[in-house]
Structure formats: C-alpha cells, structure tokens
Amino acid sequence: MTEQPYEQPPLSDEAQTQARQAVDESAALAAGIVYAVVDGNGTLARGSGAVSATKLTDGAYQVIFNRNVSRGAFLCTIGLSADAGASPPGEVIVNLRAGTSNGVFVLTHDSTGKIADRSFHLAVVLP
C-alpha cells in the first residue's frame, strides 16, 4: 500500500498575523520546553508558551507558540486533557506549521490509519 502525502492547509493571512503577534521577543531565544494539551475539537486545554490551538479540518490542528520553534524537537502523543479516563487509540504526525516559525502542525489518525479527531499532548524541546 502506497501512502499518499498529506498537504497542510495554507496559513491564512489572519493566522499569519496572529502568529507574528504571538511572538514574545524576550522569550524568543530561551532554551527549554514549551507544551500544549489540545482537545479533539481544537481547544487549547492548557500549556506553557502555547498561545492558541485551532482545528483546521478533521484530524488536522495547528498550535501557535510565543516563540520560534523551528529548531526544536517535536514530541507528541495521543491523550485526553482530563484528569482521568482513556483516550481512543490513535497515531499522530507533527511538523513545523507551513507559513510560520512559531507554529506546529499536528495530524491525528485512529488506530487503522484513518484521519480522525484526537486529543493530544505536544511538547517542543528548544535548544
């Protein structure tokens, strides 16, 4: 079976403006970890350095941080934002968000590989 590449939806002009405004210059060069916990509907449940989360389409999300994350390592896993419970199984793919250096693109699938909405935990380790 040959996998078809998934193309990120383009970043809208409004989203580009919001991403630029989200950058905190005082934190821009700081090493460390920023993170976001995002619900399957795209709501930012909690985070550190995370400014917003948006559901773009089924299973596709963007997370905007307050600093450049383009040189970081992206770590992501399926998981609920609640204190207890179990998430439906699934898989996740992450990459830098096209069109901005302070955003991450997340694509979630069910355990069969079909694109599906899933809550997730995303961490970016910054050098």
Biotite code that builds the C-alpha atoms (Angstrom):
import biotite.structure as struc

atoms = struc.array([
    struc.Atom([0.000, 0.000, 0.000], chain_id="A", res_id=1, res_name="MET", atom_name="CA", element="C"),
    struc.Atom([1.427, 3.374, -1.020], chain_id="A", res_id=2, res_name="THR", atom_name="CA", element="C"),
    struc.Atom([0.759, 6.221, 1.364], chain_id="A", res_id=3, res_name="GLU", atom_name="CA", element="C"),
    struc.Atom([-0.446, 9.482, -0.083], chain_id="A", res_id=4, res_name="GLN", atom_name="CA", element="C"),
    struc.Atom([1.293, 12.551, 1.335], chain_id="A", res_id=5, res_name="PRO", atom_name="CA", element="C"),
    struc.Atom([-0.902, 14.909, 3.327], chain_id="A", res_id=6, res_name="TYR", atom_name="CA", element="C"),
    struc.Atom([-0.554, 18.574, 2.452], chain_id="A", res_id=7, res_name="GLU", atom_name="CA", element="C"),
    struc.Atom([-1.029, 21.117, 5.209], chain_id="A", res_id=8, res_name="GLN", atom_name="CA", element="C"),
    struc.Atom([-3.787, 23.634, 4.531], chain_id="A", res_id=9, res_name="PRO", atom_name="CA", element="C"),
    struc.Atom([-2.287, 27.082, 3.841], chain_id="A", res_id=10, res_name="PRO", atom_name="CA", element="C"),
    struc.Atom([-1.928, 29.507, 6.715], chain_id="A", res_id=11, res_name="LEU", atom_name="CA", element="C"),
    struc.Atom([-4.482, 32.280, 6.269], chain_id="A", res_id=12, res_name="SER", atom_name="CA", element="C"),
    struc.Atom([-3.421, 35.930, 6.310], chain_id="A", res_id=13, res_name="ASP", atom_name="CA", element="C"),
    struc.Atom([-5.250, 36.361, 9.618], chain_id="A", res_id=14, res_name="GLU", atom_name="CA", element="C"),
    struc.Atom([-3.479, 33.345, 11.134], chain_id="A", res_id=15, res_name="ALA", atom_name="CA", element="C"),
    struc.Atom([-0.102, 34.649, 9.907], chain_id="A", res_id=16, res_name="GLN", atom_name="CA", element="C"),
    struc.Atom([-0.786, 37.992, 11.579], chain_id="A", res_id=17, res_name="THR", atom_name="CA", element="C"),
    struc.Atom([-1.847, 36.294, 14.828], chain_id="A", res_id=18, res_name="GLN", atom_name="CA", element="C"),
    struc.Atom([1.252, 34.091, 14.783], chain_id="A", res_id=19, res_name="ALA", atom_name="CA", element="C"),
    struc.Atom([3.548, 37.099, 14.327], chain_id="A", res_id=20, res_name="ARG", atom_name="CA", element="C"),
    struc.Atom([1.795, 38.976, 17.143], chain_id="A", res_id=21, res_name="GLN", atom_name="CA", element="C"),
    struc.Atom([2.125, 35.966, 19.451], chain_id="A", res_id=22, res_name="ALA", atom_name="CA", element="C"),
    struc.Atom([5.924, 36.049, 19.470], chain_id="A", res_id=23, res_name="VAL", atom_name="CA", element="C"),
    struc.Atom([7.342, 37.214, 22.782], chain_id="A", res_id=24, res_name="ASP", atom_name="CA", element="C"),
    struc.Atom([10.747, 38.640, 21.844], chain_id="A", res_id=25, res_name="GLU", atom_name="CA", element="C"),
    struc.Atom([12.031, 38.292, 25.408], chain_id="A", res_id=26, res_name="SER", atom_name="CA", element="C"),
    struc.Atom([11.391, 34.527, 25.263], chain_id="A", res_id=27, res_name="ALA", atom_name="CA", element="C"),
    struc.Atom([12.324, 34.028, 21.626], chain_id="A", res_id=28, res_name="ALA", atom_name="CA", element="C"),
    struc.Atom([15.853, 32.725, 22.208], chain_id="A", res_id=29, res_name="LEU", atom_name="CA", element="C"),
    struc.Atom([15.306, 30.942, 25.507], chain_id="A", res_id=30, res_name="ALA", atom_name="CA", element="C"),
    struc.Atom([16.119, 27.241, 25.632], chain_id="A", res_id=31, res_name="ALA", atom_name="CA", element="C"),
    struc.Atom([13.659, 24.946, 27.328], chain_id="A", res_id=32, res_name="GLY", atom_name="CA", element="C"),
    struc.Atom([10.365, 23.244, 26.700], chain_id="A", res_id=33, res_name="ILE", atom_name="CA", element="C"),
    struc.Atom([7.036, 24.670, 25.579], chain_id="A", res_id=34, res_name="VAL", atom_name="CA", element="C"),
    struc.Atom([3.948, 22.498, 25.501], chain_id="A", res_id=35, res_name="TYR", atom_name="CA", element="C"),
    struc.Atom([0.256, 22.304, 24.703], chain_id="A", res_id=36, res_name="ALA", atom_name="CA", element="C"),
    struc.Atom([-2.546, 19.929, 25.618], chain_id="A", res_id=37, res_name="VAL", atom_name="CA", element="C"),
    struc.Atom([-5.248, 20.143, 22.963], chain_id="A", res_id=38, res_name="VAL", atom_name="CA", element="C"),
    struc.Atom([-8.738, 18.642, 22.909], chain_id="A", res_id=39, res_name="ASP", atom_name="CA", element="C"),
    struc.Atom([-10.031, 16.843, 19.819], chain_id="A", res_id=40, res_name="GLY", atom_name="CA", element="C"),
    struc.Atom([-12.206, 19.871, 18.970], chain_id="A", res_id=41, res_name="ASN", atom_name="CA", element="C"),
    struc.Atom([-9.090, 22.079, 18.786], chain_id="A", res_id=42, res_name="GLY", atom_name="CA", element="C"),
    struc.Atom([-9.476, 23.783, 22.173], chain_id="A", res_id=43, res_name="THR", atom_name="CA", element="C"),
    struc.Atom([-6.237, 24.570, 23.994], chain_id="A", res_id=44, res_name="LEU", atom_name="CA", element="C"),
    struc.Atom([-6.839, 22.886, 27.362], chain_id="A", res_id=45, res_name="ALA", atom_name="CA", element="C"),
    struc.Atom([-3.573, 24.033, 28.946], chain_id="A", res_id=46, res_name="ARG", atom_name="CA", element="C"),
    struc.Atom([0.026, 24.745, 28.070], chain_id="A", res_id=47, res_name="GLY", atom_name="CA", element="C"),
    struc.Atom([3.183, 26.700, 28.640], chain_id="A", res_id=48, res_name="SER", atom_name="CA", element="C"),
    struc.Atom([4.250, 29.069, 25.888], chain_id="A", res_id=49, res_name="GLY", atom_name="CA", element="C"),
    struc.Atom([1.231, 27.968, 23.838], chain_id="A", res_id=50, res_name="ALA", atom_name="CA", element="C"),
    struc.Atom([-0.839, 30.900, 22.616], chain_id="A", res_id=51, res_name="VAL", atom_name="CA", element="C"),
    struc.Atom([-3.559, 29.153, 20.632], chain_id="A", res_id=52, res_name="SER", atom_name="CA", element="C"),
    struc.Atom([-4.723, 25.887, 19.127], chain_id="A", res_id=53, res_name="ALA", atom_name="CA", element="C"),
    struc.Atom([-7.011, 25.559, 16.130], chain_id="A", res_id=54, res_name="THR", atom_name="CA", element="C"),
    struc.Atom([-8.704, 22.607, 14.485], chain_id="A", res_id=55, res_name="LYS", atom_name="CA", element="C"),
    struc.Atom([-8.133, 23.148, 10.759], chain_id="A", res_id=56, res_name="LEU", atom_name="CA", element="C"),
    struc.Atom([-10.118, 20.186, 9.432], chain_id="A", res_id=57, res_name="THR", atom_name="CA", element="C"),
    struc.Atom([-10.803, 16.605, 10.525], chain_id="A", res_id=58, res_name="ASP", atom_name="CA", element="C"),
    struc.Atom([-7.757, 15.414, 12.452], chain_id="A", res_id=59, res_name="GLY", atom_name="CA", element="C"),
    struc.Atom([-5.644, 18.450, 11.479], chain_id="A", res_id=60, res_name="ALA", atom_name="CA", element="C"),
    struc.Atom([-4.585, 21.088, 14.000], chain_id="A", res_id=61, res_name="TYR", atom_name="CA", element="C"),
    struc.Atom([-2.205, 23.991, 14.405], chain_id="A", res_id=62, res_name="GLN", atom_name="CA", element="C"),
    struc.Atom([-0.666, 25.086, 17.685], chain_id="A", res_id=63, res_name="VAL", atom_name="CA", element="C"),
    struc.Atom([0.903, 28.544, 17.909], chain_id="A", res_id=64, res_name="ILE", atom_name="CA", element="C"),
    struc.Atom([3.604, 29.258, 20.486], chain_id="A", res_id=65, res_name="PHE", atom_name="CA", element="C"),
    struc.Atom([5.018, 32.549, 21.777], chain_id="A", res_id=66, res_name="ASN", atom_name="CA", element="C"),
    struc.Atom([8.464, 31.869, 20.279], chain_id="A", res_id=67, res_name="ARG", atom_name="CA", element="C"),
    struc.Atom([10.216, 30.420, 17.274], chain_id="A", res_id=68, res_name="ASN", atom_name="CA", element="C"),
    struc.Atom([10.048, 26.613, 17.471], chain_id="A", res_id=69, res_name="VAL", atom_name="CA", element="C"),
    struc.Atom([11.607, 25.851, 14.079], chain_id="A", res_id=70, res_name="SER", atom_name="CA", element="C"),
    struc.Atom([14.836, 24.493, 15.606], chain_id="A", res_id=71, res_name="ARG", atom_name="CA", element="C"),
    struc.Atom([13.087, 22.440, 18.266], chain_id="A", res_id=72, res_name="GLY", atom_name="CA", element="C"),
    struc.Atom([12.265, 18.754, 18.507], chain_id="A", res_id=73, res_name="ALA", atom_name="CA", element="C"),
    struc.Atom([8.546, 17.984, 18.403], chain_id="A", res_id=74, res_name="PHE", atom_name="CA", element="C"),
    struc.Atom([7.196, 15.281, 20.723], chain_id="A", res_id=75, res_name="LEU", atom_name="CA", element="C"),
    struc.Atom([3.518, 14.399, 20.567], chain_id="A", res_id=76, res_name="CYS", atom_name="CA", element="C"),
    struc.Atom([1.225, 11.673, 21.811], chain_id="A", res_id=77, res_name="THR", atom_name="CA", element="C"),
    struc.Atom([-2.492, 10.953, 21.779], chain_id="A", res_id=78, res_name="ILE", atom_name="CA", element="C"),
    struc.Atom([-4.048, 11.641, 25.186], chain_id="A", res_id=79, res_name="GLY", atom_name="CA", element="C"),
    struc.Atom([-7.008, 13.259, 26.893], chain_id="A", res_id=80, res_name="LEU", atom_name="CA", element="C"),
    struc.Atom([-6.813, 16.579, 28.700], chain_id="A", res_id=81, res_name="SER", atom_name="CA", element="C"),
    struc.Atom([-8.946, 15.254, 31.566], chain_id="A", res_id=82, res_name="ALA", atom_name="CA", element="C"),
    struc.Atom([-7.617, 14.085, 34.926], chain_id="A", res_id=83, res_name="ASP", atom_name="CA", element="C"),
    struc.Atom([-8.799, 10.520, 34.311], chain_id="A", res_id=84, res_name="ALA", atom_name="CA", element="C"),
    struc.Atom([-10.014, 8.287, 31.529], chain_id="A", res_id=85, res_name="GLY", atom_name="CA", element="C"),
    struc.Atom([-8.572, 6.636, 28.487], chain_id="A", res_id=86, res_name="ALA", atom_name="CA", element="C"),
    struc.Atom([-8.183, 8.111, 25.039], chain_id="A", res_id=87, res_name="SER", atom_name="CA", element="C"),
    struc.Atom([-9.264, 6.189, 21.966], chain_id="A", res_id=88, res_name="PRO", atom_name="CA", element="C"),
    struc.Atom([-6.156, 4.676, 20.356], chain_id="A", res_id=89, res_name="PRO", atom_name="CA", element="C"),
    struc.Atom([-4.527, 6.527, 17.533], chain_id="A", res_id=90, res_name="GLY", atom_name="CA", element="C"),
    struc.Atom([-1.445, 7.877, 15.865], chain_id="A", res_id=91, res_name="GLU", atom_name="CA", element="C"),
    struc.Atom([-0.053, 11.365, 15.445], chain_id="A", res_id=92, res_name="VAL", atom_name="CA", element="C"),
    struc.Atom([2.201, 13.145, 12.960], chain_id="A", res_id=93, res_name="ILE", atom_name="CA", element="C"),
    struc.Atom([3.839, 16.501, 13.725], chain_id="A", res_id=94, res_name="VAL", atom_name="CA", element="C"),
    struc.Atom([5.768, 19.028, 11.681], chain_id="A", res_id=95, res_name="ASN", atom_name="CA", element="C"),
    struc.Atom([6.565, 22.726, 11.648], chain_id="A", res_id=96, res_name="LEU", atom_name="CA", element="C"),
    struc.Atom([3.476, 24.676, 10.559], chain_id="A", res_id=97, res_name="ARG", atom_name="CA", element="C"),
    struc.Atom([3.876, 25.877, 6.997], chain_id="A", res_id=98, res_name="ALA", atom_name="CA", element="C"),
    struc.Atom([3.987, 29.673, 6.817], chain_id="A", res_id=99, res_name="GLY", atom_name="CA", element="C"),
    struc.Atom([5.212, 30.427, 10.344], chain_id="A", res_id=100, res_name="THR", atom_name="CA", element="C"),
    struc.Atom([8.204, 29.654, 12.523], chain_id="A", res_id=101, res_name="SER", atom_name="CA", element="C"),
    struc.Atom([6.251, 29.614, 15.797], chain_id="A", res_id=102, res_name="ASN", atom_name="CA", element="C"),
    struc.Atom([3.597, 27.064, 14.886], chain_id="A", res_id=103, res_name="GLY", atom_name="CA", element="C"),
    struc.Atom([3.335, 23.281, 14.830], chain_id="A", res_id=104, res_name="VAL", atom_name="CA", element="C"),
    struc.Atom([1.078, 21.242, 12.554], chain_id="A", res_id=105, res_name="PHE", atom_name="CA", element="C"),
    struc.Atom([-0.460, 18.101, 14.076], chain_id="A", res_id=106, res_name="VAL", atom_name="CA", element="C"),
    struc.Atom([-2.311, 15.386, 12.151], chain_id="A", res_id=107, res_name="LEU", atom_name="CA", element="C"),
    struc.Atom([-4.126, 12.667, 14.109], chain_id="A", res_id=108, res_name="THR", atom_name="CA", element="C"),
    struc.Atom([-5.391, 9.255, 12.971], chain_id="A", res_id=109, res_name="HIS", atom_name="CA", element="C"),
    struc.Atom([-7.310, 6.381, 14.501], chain_id="A", res_id=110, res_name="ASP", atom_name="CA", element="C"),
    struc.Atom([-5.510, 3.060, 15.018], chain_id="A", res_id=111, res_name="SER", atom_name="CA", element="C"),
    struc.Atom([-6.363, 1.947, 11.452], chain_id="A", res_id=112, res_name="THR", atom_name="CA", element="C"),
    struc.Atom([-4.606, 4.985, 9.967], chain_id="A", res_id=113, res_name="GLY", atom_name="CA", element="C"),
    struc.Atom([-7.797, 6.867, 9.039], chain_id="A", res_id=114, res_name="LYS", atom_name="CA", element="C"),
    struc.Atom([-7.663, 10.611, 9.769], chain_id="A", res_id=115, res_name="ILE", atom_name="CA", element="C"),
    struc.Atom([-9.674, 11.203, 12.956], chain_id="A", res_id=116, res_name="ALA", atom_name="CA", element="C"),
    struc.Atom([-10.032, 13.842, 15.656], chain_id="A", res_id=117, res_name="ASP", atom_name="CA", element="C"),
    struc.Atom([-7.947, 13.004, 18.722], chain_id="A", res_id=118, res_name="ARG", atom_name="CA", element="C"),
    struc.Atom([-6.865, 14.946, 21.799], chain_id="A", res_id=119, res_name="SER", atom_name="CA", element="C"),
    struc.Atom([-3.109, 15.199, 22.136], chain_id="A", res_id=120, res_name="PHE", atom_name="CA", element="C"),
    struc.Atom([-0.175, 16.379, 24.229], chain_id="A", res_id=121, res_name="HIS", atom_name="CA", element="C"),
    struc.Atom([2.537, 18.264, 22.312], chain_id="A", res_id=122, res_name="LEU", atom_name="CA", element="C"),
    struc.Atom([5.949, 19.287, 23.655], chain_id="A", res_id=123, res_name="ALA", atom_name="CA", element="C"),
    struc.Atom([8.666, 21.200, 21.836], chain_id="A", res_id=124, res_name="VAL", atom_name="CA", element="C"),
    struc.Atom([12.193, 20.885, 23.195], chain_id="A", res_id=125, res_name="VAL", atom_name="CA", element="C"),
    struc.Atom([14.140, 24.020, 22.282], chain_id="A", res_id=126, res_name="LEU", atom_name="CA", element="C"),
    struc.Atom([17.940, 24.194, 22.012], chain_id="A", res_id=127, res_name="PRO", atom_name="CA", element="C"),
])
